[in-house]
Amino acid sequence: MISKTLLAFLSSWIIENTEFEKILEDPKFFKLSKKEMSDKACFSSKNCRVKAYYVKDNGIYYIDQLDPENNICDKSIILHELVHHYQKNDGRVIDLDEHTLWTLQERQAIYYQNLFLISQKRKNDNKGPENVLECEGGSYLDLQYKYNKEK
């Protein structure tokens, strides 16, 4: 369950720390089992690492194993998806092809997710993860950066 208190906190953080200037109406949230997430978001259930995703005009889908009320990494995942909610609903028209726009929006969401994690670590006596790589290996894009650096 995503509480109203958590949504208010994350939305306020987005307004205070990003270029988004006004709080939007909260998206709907849908909790999915691991199998449901694999069926909806991945090509194979063997390696499905997706924990949440956003669909404009629908809401945020998240795996039932997340505990964003108590786990900072899980909280950052919900923040990441809320950033997508703000990206898709702020009324800006960006003249880019769909793939390029998706890539840039994903990188921006990861950037803000990392900024959120480091800000929370600093507030917590420098304890906790400071980037998505410390939260169970990070996102697909982060793993690509890591892979490319190792070559």
N, C-alpha and C positions, 0 to 999 in steps of 0.2 A: 504494500500500500504506500502510495506517495501522499504524504500529509500536506495540507494547505500551508502549514508552517514552513515545511521544507521548500515548497514551491515559492512562497513569498521570499524566503531567504535567497534562493538561487536566482529568482527574477531580479531582485534588488541588486545582487552581485553583478548580474549581467548589465544592468542599467548604469551602475557605478563604475564599471571597469571595461566597458566596450564602447563602441560607437553607437550602439542602439540607445535611443533616447527616451522611449516611452514603454511602459509595461503593457504587454499584450494580455489578452484573455488567456488563461491557462489552457493548454491543449488537453484533450482527453488522453487517458492512459489505459493501456491494455496489457495485462500480465499474461505471459505465454509460458508454457512448459518448454523444456529443452527441445523436445521433439517438434512442437509447434513452431518454435523459433527456427529450427533447422529447416523445416518444410517451407517456411515463408521467406527466410533470408539467405539461405545457403544452397549451394548446388549439391553438397554432400553432408549428411549428418555426422560423418566421421570426424571431420575437421571444422565443424561450425564453431567459430569463436565469437560470433555476433552476440552481444548481450543486450543491445537496444538499437532501435532505428526509428526514424521519424518519417511520417507520410503527411504531406500537406493536406489540409482539409479533412484529416482523419485523426491523427494524433501520434503519440509515442507508444511504441510497443517495446516491452522490456521483459527479460527472462525472469521467471519467478524465483530464481536463486539470488537475485540482487537484494541487498539490504541497505538502500540509500539512507535510511534514517540513522544507521549506526556505523556504516563503513564508508570511509572517505573516498576510496576508489570508486565504489558504486555511486556515491553522491556525485562524483565528477562525471560519471557516465550520463547521469540524468541531466547534469548541466550541459554537457556536450550536445545532447539531443535538444535541449531547450534553445541552445544557440542556433541550431538548424531551424527551429520554430521561428525564431526572430529573423533569421536570414530570409526565410521564404515568405514572411508576412510583413516586412517593413515597407513594402511599396516601391522599392527601387527597381528600376529596369536596367539590367546589365546586359550589354550586347556582346555575349560570348556564346560559343557553341555549348551544348548541354554537358559534354564531357569535361571541358575546361572549367566551366562554372562549378560543376560538382566537385572537381578536384580542389579548386580554390576554396570552396565553402568547407570542405572536409578539413583542409589544412588550417583554415581559420578556426574551426571548432576545436581542433586538437590544440592549437595555440592557446585559446582561451581555457581549455581544460587544464593544460599545463600551468597557466598563470593562476588559475584557481587553486590547484594543488599546492604550488609553492607558497601562495598567500596563506593558505590554511596551515601549512607546516610552520610558517613563521609565527602564526598566532598560537601554535601548540608547542611552544618551547623547542622549536626546531625538530620535532618528532613527526614522523610520517613520511609518506611518499611525496616527492617533489615533481614527478612527471609521470606520464602514462606508461613509460617503460617500466617503472617500478610497480605499476598496478597490473600484475599478471601479464607482462610482456608487451603491453601497449596495443595500439591499433594496427590495422593492416598497413597503413602508410608508414607508421613508425617502424614496423618490422622491415619494410622495404628499404628504408633509409639505413637501418642497421645492417641488413644483408649487403647492400651496395658498398658500405664502408669496409666490410670484411673482405671483399674481393681484392 
